[in-house]
Every structure is written in C-alpha cells, then in structure tokens.
Amino acid sequence: MLGLWGQRFPSVWVLLLLPFLPLLLPAAPASHGASYKPVIVVHGLFDSSYSFRHLLEYINETHPGTVVTVLDLFDGRESLRPLWEQVQGFREAVVPIMAKAPEGVHLICYSQGGLVCRALLSVMDEHNVDSFISLSSPQMGQYGDTDYLKWLFPTSMRSNLYRICYSPWGQEFSICNYWHDPHHDDLYLNASSFLALINGERDHPNATAWRKNFLRVGRLVLIGGPDDGVITPWQSSFFGFYDANETVLEMEEQLTLVVPLRYNESYSQPVYKPYLTLCAGRRICSTYRTTYRVAWREVKREVQQTHAICCQGWKKRHPGALTCEAICAKPCLNRGVCVGPDKCECAPGWGGKHCHVDVDECRTSVMLCSHHCFNTAGSFTCGCPLGLVLGPDGRACAEGSPEPPTSASILSVEVREAEHDERTLRREIRELRGRLERLEQWAAQAGAWVRAVLPMPPEELRAEQVAELWGRGDRIESLSDQVLLLEEKLGTCESSCPSPPKPLSQLP
C-alpha cells in the first residue's frame, strides 16, 4: 500500500505477478506492437509512477511493443485526496487510452489503486477492460495498526480511529474512505462515503448501473497474501473481513456471525444480618439470620447472529435487516413486484419491462370465452349472442333469459345488441367470401383439366374417359350454381346490413 515502507512493490509483487502476465499478454511473440493490448497501471497510497519502473522494464523486455502506461496522478501526499475525486481524475486519463484500443485494455491496480479501479469500472458505461488485476487491495476495507497509521495519526489507536474517520472531516481523506471498524458497523454504514457504496452495503441510485458496468470486465484476478504487512486483515484482498470478535470470515462465511451478548439479569441475593436474641440461660447473645433481596448481575454469552451483505442491485430495508430487496430504477406499475435488479414480475393481465403494457387476453391461443371475448385494462370480459346468457363462471354461455333491463338501461342495451348484430353479420360475410374463393380455385383447376382433355379427337376417347368427363362436368355445373347462390346471398347481406347506431348525443 505504501511506497515509503521497505520497497514493498518492486521486490515482492513483481514476482507474484509473473504467473498472471500470460492472462494479459499472448504467449507467442508478436511481430507488431498492435498485437498486444495496452496495459494501464494505477499506483497505491503515497506511491508514484516511479515505483513501477521494474514492472515496466520487465514487460518491455519480455513482450516488446506492449504499450504500458503508469498513470502519474495523485502521487505522494496527493493520494490522500478523497477517492471519488481520484476516480474522476483517473477516468479522464484512461478514456483516451481506451479510445485508441478498440480490442480492449488491461488494468493492474495496486493497493488503494485497486479500490479506485473498481469504482472506475463501475461508473464507466463504455469501458473495454479485458482483465482487471487487483494487487493487494483492501476490497473489504482496512482495520489494522500499521506503520502508516501511526505516522498519520500518532495520538490515535486503531480502536479510536473511527471517531475521526466516521466524521465529515475524516471522509476527506482517502484512508478514511475505506476504514472499516467491525465494532461500529452502524457508523460505518452511515458515514462511509465510498466503500459502503461500491460494496453495495448502502443504497445508491446508480447501484444497478454500477453492477452492470463492472460485469463488462472479461477477467478478474485478486492477489494478496499473509506476508502483506500492511493490508489488515490481508484477507480483505479477497473480500474477507473481521467479524465483531475480529475473527476473519471469508466472503462466503459472512452471513452468520458469532457475537458476544451482554445483558443484565435479576437474581435473589442472600444477605446475612446479625441480630440479638435470647440464648440458653436467658441471657442475651448475638447470632445471624439470612434474608434475600433482588439484585442484578451482568451476563455474557456467545450467540449466532445473521448478517446479510447485499450485492449491487440489491439493498437492505434498514441497516440491521437480514434480507436484501431488489432495486428497480423505475417502479413496477399495476401491482407489479420488483424481484431482481431492474426486473419486474407483473400481475396477471399486464406485461412489459415495467408492467405498463396491457396484455390482450382475447388474442392469445387459449380460449377464454365460449363465444365473445372483450379486452379490458389488465383483464377481459366475456359476452354471449342473442338468446344466451353468461353462466356462473362468467365465461360460458347458456340458454336462459337475461334479467329485464330497467328503463334507464334500455337504450344502452339496444345499442350493444345492434353492435353485436353488426359484428356477427360481418363475420358471416368473411366466411362466405372465403368459401367463394376456394370454390373459384377448384373451378379453375377443373377447367384446366377439361381444356387438357377436350382437344382429343372423340374417336380416341375411351368409354371410361367419357364417363369421367361427364361426371366432372356435372360437378362443375353444380358448383357453379352454388357459387351463384353464394354471390346472391352475399349481395343480399351487404345491401341489408344495418347502419351503425347513432351516438347517444344525436338520439331524439
């Protein structure tokens, strides 16, 4: 994390990086520099680009032509600037590099720089990072008495640093942006302006978008080890961290914690009081008697406590909640329920991403009504032709007499019946026209057959052929008569179709 303590990066971490360099660079040498994707390096706290000269030299020697950029920003004491400010500065620096590398780039981010890079990948909508190597970064935070803390805060101990870091003034320093005191989780969740947000431990309006942006990364490599000497606990590099007893829990173990519980309980306390009484020989002597009084004592025991950590796109209803709720940037309408990040589960009758689209049930392949189906907002209703009424299920029609309409509803009933008759007639007309078209096609095929047979000389026709010809001719003549009858009926229907009912405003 710090360049000012013992050359931490060049001597150790270059060796740890060697097995992972094939992820970034092709194994075979390239003939042109363009064959390698550019590498971007982000330094850590109190470091500078000079701290990475050994890594730069190694890549240039083993893979000539690779473009390696060690960003020279927020060096030395400037690395104490708030992390969101650093994210913005590094973002402006990497955008031109990414624009020149359409095939993608690789990120190597060291210590505090790993947190900067993770936030950078979350807020960049169109980044093209292929591999992200987080090199000894406190991804779950820092909580340890390391040398740099004693240098920065000589009068403060680890257990009291939260008083500074969880204040508005303390959050102006990068170290406090990821100071994570496991004994004051409530203060951490409310005060942390950086780590609690990018870890999804506190709500943020852009949490879902950040998650989608980060998942654009092709590969993620986390590097750390017990000889780190600065990151405390070192498992923070792999998203492990302390529980309330300062026992390190790996990421998958952070759901259930064993925490000490202290409480007061009442009990009967014996009290021995001296008193005077008559002893043998009727002389006065002293003795003791036992009385009891209610007293209180402190009890300590260990209990299991469930602790939930929400992923990006999910949130807790309150800091102590044991479940996570999905976040939908736009609310789910019409009784829809948010079941995943920006994912709605719609109530019956509604669809679309936000349950804002009315589903037309009448157009589905499932028969919902025995006769007529009418779509409504979020549902449907069934109707029956004249002489039939809806049954108890509201879908099937049966014979019966509907209830007599009141005088106030006679006009509306007549209008609905006229509309229903018009729809029925138009449906019959469409059916007749379809039959007519099929008959005409058959007649055309039969005529082609007749034309193919008639040119033959009569003496060449055999008896069976003549009988077949006459039989087909009879059928053609019969079908022609049927066509004429259909045309007449069709014309009669079209001429007798009732006109649409007048609007109520035009009725006398």
C-alpha positions as CSV (number, residue, x, y, z in Angstrom):
1,M,0.0,0.0,0.0
2,L,2.8,2.4,0.8
3,G,5.9,3.1,-1.2
4,L,7.6,4.7,1.8
5,W,8.0,1.4,3.8
6,G,10.6,-1.0,2.5
7,Q,10.1,-1.1,-1.3
8,R,7.0,-3.2,-0.9
9,F,6.0,-3.4,-4.5
10,P,9.2,-3.9,-6.7
11,S,10.8,-6.7,-4.7
12,V,7.8,-8.9,-3.9
13,W,4.8,-8.1,-6.1
14,V,6.5,-8.3,-9.5
15,L,7.3,-12.0,-8.7
16,L,3.7,-12.6,-7.7
17,L,2.5,-11.0,-10.9
18,L,4.6,-13.3,-13.2
19,P,2.2,-16.2,-13.2
20,F,-0.6,-13.9,-14.2
21,L,1.1,-12.0,-17.0
22,P,0.0,-14.6,-19.6
23,L,-3.5,-13.5,-18.9
24,L,-2.6,-10.1,-20.2
25,L,-0.1,-10.9,-23.0
26,P,0.0,-13.6,-25.7
27,A,2.4,-16.4,-25.1
28,A,3.9,-16.2,-28.6
29,P,6.0,-13.1,-29.6
30,A,4.2,-10.6,-31.9
31,S,5.6,-9.1,-35.0
32,H,3.8,-5.7,-34.4
33,G,3.2,-3.8,-31.2
34,A,-0.5,-3.7,-32.1
35,S,-0.7,-7.4,-31.4
36,Y,-0.7,-6.7,-27.6
37,K,-3.5,-5.0,-25.7
38,P,-2.3,-1.9,-23.8
39,V,-1.7,-2.2,-20.1
40,I,-2.7,0.6,-17.6
41,V,-1.2,0.7,-14.1
42,V,-2.7,2.6,-11.2
43,H,-0.5,3.1,-8.1
44,G,-1.4,3.0,-4.5
45,L,-1.2,5.3,-1.4
46,F,1.9,7.5,-1.3
47,D,3.2,5.8,-4.5
48,S,4.1,7.3,-7.8
49,S,4.8,6.0,-11.4
50,Y,8.4,5.6,-10.4
51,S,7.5,2.8,-8.0
52,F,6.5,0.7,-11.0
53,R,9.7,1.1,-13.1
54,H,10.7,-2.6,-12.5
55,L,7.3,-3.9,-13.8
56,L,7.5,-1.6,-16.8
57,E,11.0,-2.8,-17.6
58,Y,10.0,-6.4,-17.3
59,I,7.0,-6.2,-19.6
60,N,9.1,-4.2,-22.2
61,E,11.8,-6.9,-22.1
62,T,9.6,-10.0,-22.3
63,H,6.9,-8.5,-24.7
64,P,8.4,-5.8,-26.8
65,G,6.0,-3.4,-28.3
66,T,3.4,-3.6,-25.5
67,V,2.1,-0.1,-24.6
68,V,2.3,0.2,-20.8
69,T,1.0,3.4,-19.2
70,V,1.7,4.0,-15.5
71,L,-0.7,6.9,-14.7
72,D,1.2,9.7,-13.0
73,L,-1.7,11.1,-11.0
74,F,-2.3,11.8,-7.3
75,D,1.3,11.0,-6.3
76,G,2.7,11.1,-2.8
77,R,0.6,13.1,-0.4
78,E,-1.9,13.8,-3.2
79,S,-3.0,10.2,-2.9
80,L,-4.7,11.2,0.4
81,R,-7.3,13.1,-1.7
82,P,-10.9,11.7,-1.4
83,L,-11.3,8.5,-3.5
84,W,-14.2,9.8,-5.6
85,E,-12.1,12.8,-6.6
86,Q,-9.3,10.4,-7.6
87,V,-11.8,8.2,-9.6
88,Q,-12.8,11.2,-11.6
89,G,-9.2,12.2,-12.3
90,F,-8.1,8.6,-13.4
91,R,-11.2,8.3,-15.5
92,E,-10.2,11.4,-17.6
93,A,-6.8,9.8,-18.0
94,V,-7.9,6.3,-19.2
95,V,-10.6,7.4,-21.6
96,P,-8.2,8.4,-24.4
97,I,-6.2,5.2,-23.9
98,M,-9.3,3.0,-24.2
99,A,-10.4,5.0,-27.3
100,K,-7.2,4.1,-29.1
101,A,-7.5,0.4,-28.2
102,P,-10.8,-0.9,-29.6
103,E,-9.9,-4.5,-28.8
104,G,-9.6,-3.7,-25.1
105,V,-7.1,-2.9,-22.4
106,H,-5.7,-4.5,-19.2
107,L,-5.7,-2.9,-15.7
108,I,-3.2,-3.6,-13.0
109,C,-4.2,-1.7,-9.9
110,Y,-2.1,-1.7,-6.7
111,S,-3.4,-1.4,-3.1
112,Q,-5.5,1.7,-2.7
113,G,-5.5,1.9,-6.5
114,G,-7.4,-1.3,-6.6
115,L,-10.4,0.4,-5.0
116,V,-10.0,3.3,-7.4
117,C,-10.1,1.0,-10.3
118,R,-13.1,-1.0,-9.0
119,A,-15.1,2.3,-8.7
120,L,-13.8,3.4,-12.1
121,L,-15.1,0.2,-13.8
122,S,-18.4,0.7,-12.0
123,V,-19.0,4.3,-13.2
124,M,-17.7,3.9,-16.8
125,D,-20.6,2.9,-19.1
126,E,-18.5,2.0,-22.1
127,H,-15.2,0.8,-20.7
128,N,-13.4,-2.0,-22.6
129,V,-11.3,-3.6,-19.8
130,D,-10.4,-7.2,-20.7
131,S,-8.6,-8.1,-17.5
132,F,-8.6,-6.4,-14.1
133,I,-5.8,-7.4,-11.7
134,S,-6.3,-6.2,-8.1
135,L,-2.9,-6.4,-6.4
136,S,-3.1,-6.4,-2.6
137,S,-6.1,-4.1,-2.4
138,P,-8.3,-3.7,0.7
139,Q,-11.5,-4.6,-1.2
140,M,-13.5,-5.0,2.1
141,G,-11.7,-2.2,3.9
142,Q,-8.8,-1.7,6.3
143,Y,-8.7,-2.2,10.1
144,G,-5.1,-2.5,11.5
145,D,-2.3,-0.7,13.4
146,T,0.1,-0.5,10.5
147,D,3.1,1.9,10.4
148,Y,1.5,4.4,8.1
149,L,-1.5,4.9,10.6
150,K,0.9,5.6,13.4
151,W,2.7,8.1,11.2
152,L,-0.5,9.8,10.1
153,F,-2.3,9.6,13.5
154,P,0.3,9.4,16.2
155,T,-2.1,10.1,19.1
156,S,-4.9,7.7,17.9
157,M,-5.1,4.0,18.3
158,R,-6.9,1.6,16.0
159,S,-9.9,1.3,18.3
160,N,-10.5,5.0,18.4
161,L,-9.8,6.0,14.7
162,Y,-13.4,5.6,13.8
163,R,-14.1,8.8,15.8
164,I,-12.1,10.7,13.1
165,C,-12.8,8.6,10.0
166,Y,-16.6,8.5,10.5
167,S,-16.9,12.2,10.7
168,P,-17.4,14.5,7.7
169,W,-13.9,15.9,8.1
170,G,-12.4,12.4,8.2
171,Q,-14.1,11.4,5.0
172,E,-12.0,14.0,3.2
173,F,-9.0,11.6,3.5
174,S,-8.7,8.6,1.2
175,I,-7.7,6.2,4.1
176,C,-10.9,7.0,6.0
177,N,-12.9,6.3,2.8
178,Y,-12.2,2.6,3.4
179,W,-11.6,2.4,7.1
180,H,-13.9,-0.4,8.2
181,D,-14.3,-0.8,12.0
182,P,-16.1,-4.1,12.7
183,H,-17.1,-2.9,16.1
184,H,-19.0,0.1,14.8
185,D,-20.8,-1.3,11.7
186,D,-23.7,1.1,12.1
187,L,-21.4,4.2,12.0
188,Y,-19.5,2.7,9.1
189,L,-22.7,2.1,7.0
190,N,-24.0,5.7,7.6
191,A,-20.7,7.6,7.3
192,S,-18.7,5.7,4.7
193,S,-19.0,7.8,1.5
194,F,-17.0,5.4,-0.7
195,L,-16.5,1.7,0.4
196,A,-20.0,1.1,1.7
197,L,-21.4,2.4,-1.7
198,I,-19.2,0.4,-4.1
199,N,-19.7,-2.7,-2.0
200,G,-23.4,-2.4,-2.2
201,E,-23.7,-2.2,1.6
202,R,-25.6,1.1,1.4
203,D,-28.2,2.2,-1.1
204,H,-27.3,4.4,-4.1
205,P,-29.5,5.4,-7.0
206,N,-26.9,4.2,-9.5
207,A,-26.1,0.8,-7.8
208,T,-27.8,-1.3,-10.6
209,A,-25.9,0.6,-13.4
210,W,-22.6,0.2,-11.5
211,R,-23.1,-3.5,-11.3
212,K,-23.8,-3.8,-15.0
213,N,-20.8,-1.7,-15.9
214,F,-18.5,-3.8,-13.7
215,L,-19.7,-7.1,-15.2
216,R,-18.3,-5.9,-18.5
217,V,-14.9,-7.0,-17.3
218,G,-13.6,-10.1,-19.0
219,R,-11.5,-11.5,-16.2
220,L,-10.9,-10.5,-12.5
221,V,-7.7,-11.6,-10.7
222,L,-7.4,-10.9,-6.9
223,I,-3.8,-11.2,-5.4
224,G,-2.9,-11.0,-1.8
225,G,-1.1,-13.0,0.9
226,P,-0.3,-13.3,4.7
227,D,3.1,-11.6,4.3
228,D,1.4,-8.4,3.1
229,G,2.3,-6.5,6.3
230,V,0.0,-3.5,5.5
231,I,-3.5,-4.7,4.5
232,T,-5.2,-5.8,7.7
233,P,-6.7,-8.3,7.6
234,W,-4.8,-9.4,4.5
235,Q,-7.9,-11.5,3.5
236,S,-9.6,-8.2,2.6
237,S,-7.8,-8.6,-0.7
238,F,-10.2,-11.5,-1.4
239,F,-13.3,-9.8,0.2
240,G,-12.8,-11.5,3.5
241,F,-13.0,-9.4,6.7
242,Y,-13.3,-9.4,10.5
243,D,-16.5,-10.1,12.4
244,A,-17.3,-8.4,15.7
245,N,-14.8,-10.7,17.5
246,E,-12.0,-9.8,15.0
247,T,-12.2,-13.3,13.6
248,V,-11.6,-13.3,9.8
249,L,-14.6,-14.6,7.8
250,E,-14.2,-15.4,4.2
251,M,-16.6,-13.9,1.7
252,E,-18.9,-17.0,1.7
253,E,-18.9,-17.1,5.6
254,Q,-20.1,-13.6,6.2
255,L,-23.7,-14.4,6.5
256,T,-23.7,-15.9,10.0
257,L,-21.5,-14.3,12.8
258,V,-20.9,-15.4,16.4
259,V,-21.0,-12.3,18.5
260,P,-20.8,-11.7,22.3
261,L,-24.0,-10.8,24.0
262,R,-24.0,-9.0,27.3
263,Y,-27.1,-8.3,29.3
264,N,-28.3,-7.9,32.9
265,E,-30.4,-10.4,34.8
266,S,-32.0,-10.3,38.2
267,Y,-31.5,-12.9,40.9
268,S,-32.1,-13.4,44.7
269,Q,-29.0,-12.4,46.6
270,P,-28.7,-13.8,50.2
271,V,-27.9,-11.2,52.9
272,Y,-26.6,-12.3,56.3
273,K,-27.7,-9.9,59.1
274,P,-26.6,-10.0,62.8
275,Y,-29.3,-9.7,65.4
276,L,-29.6,-10.1,69.2
277,T,-31.7,-13.0,70.7
278,L,-32.1,-14.9,74.0
279,C,-29.8,-17.8,74.3
280,A,-29.7,-20.7,76.9
281,G,-29.8,-19.4,80.4
282,R,-31.9,-16.5,79.4
283,R,-29.0,-14.4,78.6
284,I,-28.7,-12.1,75.6
285,C,-26.4,-13.2,72.7
286,S,-25.9,-12.3,69.1
287,T,-26.4,-14.5,66.0
288,Y,-27.1,-14.2,62.3
289,R,-30.0,-14.8,60.0
290,T,-30.3,-15.0,56.3
291,T,-32.6,-12.7,54.2
292,Y,-32.9,-12.3,50.5
293,R,-33.1,-9.3,48.2
294,V,-33.4,-8.7,44.5
295,A,-30.0,-7.9,42.8
296,W,-28.7,-7.6,39.3
297,R,-25.7,-9.1,37.6
298,E,-24.1,-8.8,34.1
299,V,-24.2,-12.0,32.0
300,K,-22.1,-12.6,28.9
301,R,-22.6,-15.4,26.3
302,E,-22.0,-16.0,22.7
303,V,-24.9,-16.2,20.2
304,Q,-25.1,-16.6,16.5
305,Q,-26.3,-13.6,14.6
306,T,-27.1,-13.5,11.0
307,H,-25.6,-10.7,9.0
308,A,-26.6,-10.0,5.4
309,I,-24.4,-8.4,2.8
310,C,-26.3,-7.2,-0.3
311,C,-24.8,-7.4,-3.8
312,Q,-25.0,-4.4,-6.2
313,G,-28.6,-4.0,-7.4
314,W,-30.0,-5.1,-4.0
315,K,-30.5,-3.2,-0.8
316,K,-31.5,-3.7,2.8
317,R,-34.7,-2.1,4.0
318,H,-32.7,-0.9,7.1
319,P,-29.1,-1.4,8.2
320,G,-30.0,-4.3,10.5
321,A,-32.2,-6.2,8.0
322,L,-31.4,-9.8,7.4
323,T,-32.7,-9.9,3.8
324,C,-31.9,-8.0,0.7
325,E,-34.5,-6.4,-1.6
326,A,-34.1,-5.9,-5.3
327,I,-33.7,-2.3,-6.7
328,C,-35.7,-1.3,-9.7
329,A,-34.7,2.1,-11.0
330,K,-38.2,2.6,-12.4
331,P,-41.1,1.3,-10.3
332,C,-43.1,-1.7,-11.3
333,L,-46.6,-0.5,-12.2
334,N,-50.1,-2.0,-11.9
335,R,-49.3,-4.2,-8.8
336,G,-46.0,-5.5,-10.3
337,V,-43.3,-6.6,-7.9
338,C,-39.6,-5.9,-8.2
339,V,-37.9,-9.4,-8.0
340,G,-34.5,-8.6,-9.3
341,P,-32.3,-5.7,-10.3
342,D,-34.5,-3.8,-12.8
343,K,-36.7,-6.9,-13.2
344,C,-40.4,-6.7,-12.6
345,E,-42.8,-9.6,-12.0
346,C,-46.1,-8.5,-13.4
347,A,-49.6,-9.2,-12.1
348,P,-51.9,-11.1,-14.4
349,G,-53.1,-9.1,-17.4
350,W,-50.0,-6.8,-17.5
351,G,-46.7,-7.1,-19.3
352,G,-43.6,-5.2,-20.4
353,K,-40.4,-4.4,-18.5
354,H,-42.2,-2.2,-16.0
355,C,-45.6,-3.9,-16.2
356,H,-47.0,-0.9,-18.1
357,V,-48.4,-2.8,-21.1
358,D,-51.9,-4.2,-21.1
359,V,-52.0,-7.8,-22.3
360,D,-54.8,-8.5,-24.7
361,E,-56.0,-11.9,-23.4
362,C,-58.5,-12.2,-26.2
363,R,-55.7,-12.6,-28.8
364,T,-54.0,-15.5,-27.0
365,S,-54.2,-19.1,-28.3
366,V,-56.1,-20.1,-25.2
367,M,-59.9,-20.0,-25.5
368,L,-61.1,-17.9,-22.5
369,C,-64.7,-17.4,-23.5
370,S,-67.1,-19.8,-25.2
371,H,-68.4,-17.1,-27.6
372,H,-67.2,-13.4,-27.5
373,C,-64.2,-12.0,-25.6
374,F,-63.7,-8.3,-24.9
375,N,-60.3,-7.0,-23.7
376,T,-60.2,-4.6,-20.7
377,A,-57.3,-2.9,-18.9
378,G,-55.5,-5.7,-17.1
379,S,-58.3,-8.2,-17.7
380,F,-61.1,-9.3,-20.1
381,T,-64.8,-9.9,-20.1
382,C,-67.0,-12.5,-22.0
383,G,-70.1,-11.9,-24.0
384,C,-72.9,-14.0,-25.4
385,P,-75.0,-13.8,-28.6
386,L,-78.7,-13.1,-28.5
387,G,-80.7,-15.7,-26.6
388,L,-77.8,-16.8,-24.5
389,V,-76.6,-15.6,-21.1
390,L,-73.3,-15.9,-19.2
391,G,-73.1,-18.8,-16.8
392,P,-71.9,-18.6,-13.2
393,D,-68.2,-18.8,-14.3
394,G,-68.6,-15.7,-16.4
395,R,-67.1,-17.4,-19.4
396,A,-69.5,-20.0,-20.8
397,C,-72.8,-19.1,-22.4
398,A,-76.0,-21.0,-21.7
399,E,-79.7,-20.7,-22.7
400,G,-81.7,-18.5,-20.5
401,S,-83.5,-15.2,-20.2
402,P,-81.4,-12.3,-19.0
403,E,-82.8,-10.1,-16.3
404,P,-85.3,-7.5,-17.6
405,P,-83.5,-4.2,-18.2
406,T,-84.5,-1.2,-16.2
407,S,-85.9,1.9,-18.1
408,A,-82.6,3.6,-17.6
409,S,-80.6,0.9,-19.4
410,I,-83.0,0.1,-22.3
411,L,-81.2,2.4,-24.7
412,S,-77.7,1.1,-23.8
413,V,-78.9,-2.5,-24.2
414,E,-80.3,-1.7,-27.7
415,V,-77.0,-0.1,-28.8
416,R,-75.0,-3.1,-27.6
417,E,-77.3,-5.5,-29.4
418,A,-77.0,-3.5,-32.6
419,E,-73.2,-3.5,-32.4
420,H,-73.3,-7.3,-31.7
421,D,-75.6,-8.0,-34.8
422,E,-73.3,-6.0,-37.0
423,R,-70.2,-7.9,-35.8
424,T,-72.0,-11.2,-36.4
425,L,-73.0,-10.3,-39.9
426,R,-69.6,-9.1,-40.9
427,R,-68.1,-12.4,-39.6
428,E,-70.6,-14.4,-41.8
429,I,-69.7,-12.2,-44.8
430,R,-66.0,-13.0,-44.3
431,E,-66.7,-16.7,-44.1
432,L,-68.8,-16.6,-47.3
433,R,-66.1,-14.8,-49.2
434,G,-63.6,-17.4,-48.1
435,R,-65.7,-20.3,-49.4
436,L,-66.3,-18.5,-52.6
437,E,-62.6,-18.0,-53.2
438,R,-61.9,-21.7,-52.5
439,L,-64.7,-22.7,-55.0
440,E,-63.3,-20.5,-57.7
441,Q,-59.8,-22.0,-57.2
442,W,-61.4,-25.5,-57.6
443,A,-63.3,-24.4,-60.7
444,A,-60.1,-23.1,-62.3
445,Q,-58.3,-26.4,-61.7
446,A,-61.2,-28.3,-63.1
447,G,-61.3,-26.0,-66.2
448,A,-57.6,-26.6,-66.8
449,W,-58.3,-30.4,-66.7
450,V,-61.2,-30.1,-69.2
451,R,-59.1,-28.0,-71.6
452,A,-56.4,-30.6,-71.4
453,V,-58.9,-33.4,-72.3
454,L,-61.3,-31.9,-74.9
455,P,-58.8,-31.3,-77.7
456,M,-58.5,-35.0,-78.1
457,P,-60.5,-36.4,-81.1
458,P,-63.8,-38.0,-80.0
459,E,-62.8,-41.4,-81.6
460,E,-59.7,-41.5,-79.4
461,L,-61.8,-41.2,-76.1
462,R,-62.4,-44.4,-74.3
463,A,-65.7,-45.1,-72.6
464,E,-64.4,-44.7,-69.1
465,Q,-62.8,-41.4,-70.0
466,V,-66.1,-40.1,-71.4
467,A,-68.0,-41.2,-68.3
468,E,-65.4,-39.4,-66.1
469,L,-65.6,-36.3,-68.2
470,W,-69.4,-36.2,-67.9
471,G,-69.2,-36.8,-64.2
472,R,-66.7,-33.9,-63.7
473,G,-68.8,-31.7,-65.9
474,D,-71.9,-32.3,-63.7
475,R,-69.9,-31.4,-60.6
476,I,-68.6,-28.2,-62.2
477,E,-72.1,-27.2,-63.2
478,S,-73.3,-27.9,-59.7
479,L,-70.5,-25.9,-58.1
480,S,-71.2,-23.0,-60.5
481,D,-74.8,-22.9,-59.2
482,Q,-73.5,-22.9,-55.7
483,V,-71.2,-20.0,-56.4
484,L,-74.1,-18.0,-57.9
485,L,-76.3,-18.7,-54.9
486,L,-73.4,-17.6,-52.6
487,E,-72.9,-14.4,-54.6
488,E,-76.6,-13.6,-54.4
489,K,-76.7,-14.3,-50.6
490,L,-73.6,-12.2,-50.1
491,G,-75.0,-9.3,-52.1
492,T,-78.3,-9.5,-50.1
493,C,-76.4,-9.4,-46.8
494,E,-74.3,-6.5,-47.9
495,S,-77.3,-4.5,-49.0
496,S,-79.3,-5.2,-45.8
497,C,-76.5,-4.5,-43.3
498,P,-77.8,-2.1,-40.6
499,S,-76.1,1.2,-40.3
500,P,-74.0,1.8,-37.2
501,P,-76.0,3.1,-34.2
502,K,-76.1,6.8,-33.7
503,P,-74.2,8.3,-30.7
504,L,-76.4,9.0,-27.7
505,S,-75.9,12.7,-28.2
506,Q,-77.7,12.5,-31.7
507,L,-80.7,10.5,-30.5
508,P,-84.0,12.4,-30.4
